[in-house]
Amino acid sequence: MEGQLLSLLNASLPINYLKQLHALIVTNYATLAPILLKRLILQSFPDYARRVFDQIPQREQKFCYSYMISAYSKCNMTRETLDTFTLAHSKGAQNMCFSVPPVLKCCVLESAVELGKEVHSLVIRCGFDFSSYVQSSLIDFYAKSVDMGSARRIFDELEVKDPVCCNCLISGYSKSGQVLAARKLFDEMGGRTIASWNSMLSCYLHNGDYDEGLNVFREMLAEGFKFDETTLVTVLSTCAKVGNLEMGLRAKQLIDDNNLRLNVIVTTAILEMFVKCGAVDEARNEFDRMGNSRDVVAWSAMIAGYAQNGRPNEALDLFDKMESVGMEPNDVTVVSILSACAQLGSVEFGERIGSFVESRGFASNVQVTSALLDMYSKCGNIKKARQLFDNMNKKDIVTWNSMIRGSAFNGLAEDVIGLYEQMKTAGVKPDDVTFVGLFTACTHAGLVDLGLQFFRKMKLDYHMMPKIEHYACIVDLLCKSGRLDEAYELISNMDIQPNVVIWGTLLSASRTHSNLDLAEISAKKLLELEPENSGNYVLLANIYITMGKWQEASNMRSMMRNKSLQKTAAYSWIELENEVHKFLVGDKCHPLSSELCSIIDNLAMQSALFSHDLGTEMDI
């Protein structure tokens, strides 16, 4: 009978059968209790295993503590793992060497650094430090606790430095930002494994050295190392960061060629790579291909892709589909859809999404609230935005900036300056985004001297170097007040290269104020920066005509013809009944284009008749 019980205990059985075996063991075969305990642990029944353990005689329990520690660790019951280890030590339990790695792992998860150090002391006292299994777990513990000095000392004392220990140390260097130390160890180690390459790739990714990370991947392929899905997901994430579509496509091809679409994580990584590289349609193909396996991360990534690439209508359509299939959005989804509403400037959509966010409790998230403020502001509902802002208990710099920028966007200069003073009083330090809002407000209100004062404060009081957007704001501020010479002087002395926005601002103001010399300078600069933009040629040609330089104007027209450039057509848009309609000159794509043209013709005819009647009346 005992042999039959042993045979059954070596098989995977349903819990009901195990309970029946337990009854037999308790009544007749008590010596088999430890084996039953191991079976329950293997099948992940930790609570039941504990009941069996408690029934084992105390003298035999000493040999079973390691089983219980393993069970709790396997089920991620960290607190129970540590408590059981402490109890086992106090009871003089045997075979504790194999319990050290799971206990150290739980010390990391529970941030129990001091307990981990006590375990290390126990390892030394009991002579467990001969085991490479224990040593690698100690290195991993100290590395993940960002105590690289202790991790390195243990590593240096090892007679045989196997890849596992090296990988633990590389991961620790990565976490602590010591990229050069990680690379040095990686270059020196022998017998690299796929985990070694993945650790080095992740190190570069986590520390922002994306190009070097991709070089490691190229080196890996050149040396013929076999990669896995973790490798390629890391590469795809790196490509997404730098917008490297070419390498992203190569990684995708390797995934397809090696059948590595093992889970939704891989497919979502491909989708996000396409999104961040601007290949939104390719991302949508991946999204559609996922079918029923799409989770909230995939939905959020696709919605964010549309929002980030200036396609708000498609983001809103996809959000509607997400709701229709019963998929609950998360904070990332909500921030992205609010961004789409803000881009669209749709009051109706904005109110609908705003109500959704507030009714679902998302407004308690600071990031979501900041996005909601931004959306209300850009949709013109600044009163609602301010009400939401005033009712917030917690405000970070992003929230303050959202309210300042929204008020500036709506021309409320006094409110902006008041918010800035409140923010300082609350102990929140302004950043570069704050100053963009301040400069914008000063521009709308014509507060030139105050804007220039803020510009000086930014550099002198907060030691911030102006970025291109700050210079653009100040140039706009000076130009709108007619102080063109000061604007040109600022542009000429900028620490960074002026962009098309800055030269375009100066050009527009120069034409308005009839400063043809500055207008010509600005237009020529635009032509250098954007040689394929037809509008720049047209602008410069018109400036030459105004100055009476007919030959130069003709040369501009000839250059346009030689480059086969045509004027870029502009479009208008209007929102009607929760739908945004776009209109382009000569475009017949709109389903009601014939009716629209007919109405416009009638309006033009009525306008002409009215003008004729008015003229006749005036003659009389």
Secondary structure as the mmCIF struct_conf table of DSSP 4:
data_model
#
loop_
_struct_conf.conf_type_id
_struct_conf.id
_struct_conf.beg_label_comp_id
_struct_conf.beg_label_asym_id
_struct_conf.beg_label_seq_id
_struct_conf.end_label_comp_id
_struct_conf.end_label_asym_id
_struct_conf.end_label_seq_id
HELX_RH_AL_P HELX_RH_AL_P1 GLU A 2 LEU A 9
TURN_TY1_P TURN_TY1_P1 ASN A 10 ASN A 10
BEND BEND1 ALA A 11 ALA A 11
HELX_RH_AL_P HELX_RH_AL_P2 ILE A 15 ASN A 28
HELX_RH_3T_P HELX_RH_3T_P1 ALA A 30 LEU A 32
HELX_RH_AL_P HELX_RH_AL_P3 ALA A 33 LEU A 42
TURN_TY1_P TURN_TY1_P2 GLN A 43 SER A 44
HELX_RH_AL_P HELX_RH_AL_P4 PRO A 46 GLN A 55
BEND BEND2 ILE A 56 ILE A 56
HELX_RH_AL_P HELX_RH_AL_P5 GLN A 58 GLN A 61
TURN_TY1_P TURN_TY1_P3 LYS A 62 CYS A 64
HELX_RH_AL_P HELX_RH_AL_P6 TYR A 65 LYS A 74
TURN_TY1_P TURN_TY1_P4 CYS A 75 ASN A 76
HELX_RH_AL_P HELX_RH_AL_P7 THR A 78 SER A 90
TURN_TY1_P TURN_TY1_P5 LYS A 91 GLY A 92
BEND BEND3 GLN A 94 GLN A 94
HELX_RH_3T_P HELX_RH_3T_P2 CYS A 97 SER A 99
HELX_RH_AL_P HELX_RH_AL_P8 VAL A 100 LEU A 109
TURN_TY1_P TURN_TY1_P6 GLU A 110 SER A 111
HELX_RH_AL_P HELX_RH_AL_P9 VAL A 113 CYS A 126
TURN_TY1_P TURN_TY1_P7 GLY A 127 GLY A 127
HELX_RH_3T_P HELX_RH_3T_P3 PHE A 128 PHE A 130
HELX_RH_AL_P HELX_RH_AL_P10 SER A 132 LYS A 144
TURN_TY1_P TURN_TY1_P8 SER A 145 VAL A 146
HELX_RH_AL_P HELX_RH_AL_P11 MET A 148 GLU A 157
BEND BEND4 GLU A 159 VAL A 160
HELX_RH_AL_P HELX_RH_AL_P12 PRO A 163 LYS A 175
TURN_TY1_P TURN_TY1_P9 SER A 176 GLY A 177
HELX_RH_AL_P HELX_RH_AL_P13 VAL A 179 GLU A 188
BEND BEND5 GLY A 190 GLY A 191
HELX_RH_AL_P HELX_RH_AL_P14 ILE A 194 HIS A 206
TURN_TY1_P TURN_TY1_P10 ASN A 207 GLY A 208
HELX_RH_AL_P HELX_RH_AL_P15 TYR A 210 ALA A 222
TURN_TY1_P TURN_TY1_P11 GLU A 223 GLY A 224
HELX_LH_PP_P HELX_LH_PP_P1 PHE A 225 PHE A 227
HELX_RH_AL_P HELX_RH_AL_P16 GLU A 229 VAL A 242
TURN_TY1_P TURN_TY1_P12 GLY A 243 GLY A 243
HELX_RH_AL_P HELX_RH_AL_P17 LEU A 245 ASP A 257
TURN_TY1_P TURN_TY1_P13 ASN A 258 ASN A 259
BEND BEND6 ASN A 263 ASN A 263
HELX_RH_AL_P HELX_RH_AL_P18 VAL A 264 LYS A 276
TURN_TY1_P TURN_TY1_P14 CYS A 277 GLY A 278
HELX_RH_AL_P HELX_RH_AL_P19 VAL A 280 MET A 290
HELX_RH_3T_P HELX_RH_3T_P4 GLY A 291 SER A 293
HELX_RH_AL_P HELX_RH_AL_P20 VAL A 296 GLN A 308
TURN_TY1_P TURN_TY1_P15 ASN A 309 GLY A 310
HELX_RH_AL_P HELX_RH_AL_P21 PRO A 312 SER A 324
TURN_TY1_P TURN_TY1_P16 VAL A 325 GLY A 326
HELX_LH_PP_P HELX_LH_PP_P2 MET A 327 PRO A 329
HELX_RH_AL_P HELX_RH_AL_P22 ASP A 331 LEU A 344
TURN_TY1_P TURN_TY1_P17 GLY A 345 GLY A 345
HELX_RH_AL_P HELX_RH_AL_P23 VAL A 347 SER A 359
TURN_TY1_P TURN_TY1_P18 ARG A 360 GLY A 361
HELX_RH_3T_P HELX_RH_3T_P5 PHE A 362 SER A 364
BEND BEND7 ASN A 365 ASN A 365
HELX_RH_AL_P HELX_RH_AL_P24 VAL A 366 LYS A 378
TURN_TY1_P TURN_TY1_P19 CYS A 379 GLY A 380
HELX_RH_AL_P HELX_RH_AL_P25 ILE A 382 ASP A 390
TURN_TY1_P TURN_TY1_P20 ASN A 391 ASN A 391
BEND BEND8 ASN A 393 ASN A 393
HELX_RH_AL_P HELX_RH_AL_P26 ILE A 397 PHE A 409
TURN_TY1_P TURN_TY1_P21 ASN A 410 GLY A 411
HELX_RH_AL_P HELX_RH_AL_P27 ALA A 413 THR A 425
TURN_TY1_P TURN_TY1_P22 ALA A 426 GLY A 427
HELX_LH_PP_P HELX_LH_PP_P3 VAL A 428 PRO A 430
HELX_RH_AL_P HELX_RH_AL_P28 ASP A 432 ALA A 445
TURN_TY1_P TURN_TY1_P23 GLY A 446 GLY A 446
HELX_RH_AL_P HELX_RH_AL_P29 VAL A 448 LEU A 460
TURN_TY1_P TURN_TY1_P24 ASP A 461 ASP A 461
BEND BEND9 TYR A 462 TYR A 462
HELX_RH_AL_P HELX_RH_AL_P30 ILE A 468 LYS A 480
TURN_TY1_P TURN_TY1_P25 SER A 481 GLY A 482
HELX_RH_AL_P HELX_RH_AL_P31 LEU A 484 SER A 492
TURN_TY1_P TURN_TY1_P26 ASN A 493 ASN A 493
BEND BEND10 ASP A 495 ILE A 496
HELX_RH_AL_P HELX_RH_AL_P32 VAL A 500 THR A 512
TURN_TY1_P TURN_TY1_P27 HIS A 513 SER A 514
HELX_RH_AL_P HELX_RH_AL_P33 LEU A 516 LEU A 529
TURN_TY1_P TURN_TY1_P28 PRO A 531 GLU A 532
HELX_RH_AL_P HELX_RH_AL_P34 SER A 534 THR A 546
TURN_TY1_P TURN_TY1_P29 MET A 547 GLY A 548
HELX_RH_AL_P HELX_RH_AL_P35 TRP A 550 ASN A 562
TURN_TY1_P TURN_TY1_P30 LYS A 563 SER A 564
HELX_LH_PP_P HELX_LH_PP_P4 LYS A 567 ALA A 570
STRN STRN1 TYR A 571 LEU A 576
TURN_TY1_P TURN_TY1_P31 GLU A 577 ASN A 578
STRN STRN2 GLU A 579 LEU A 584
TURN_TY1_P TURN_TY1_P32 VAL A 585 GLY A 586
BEND BEND11 HIS A 590 HIS A 590
TURN_TY1_P TURN_TY1_P33 PRO A 591 LEU A 592
HELX_RH_AL_P HELX_RH_AL_P36 SER A 593 ASP A 619
#
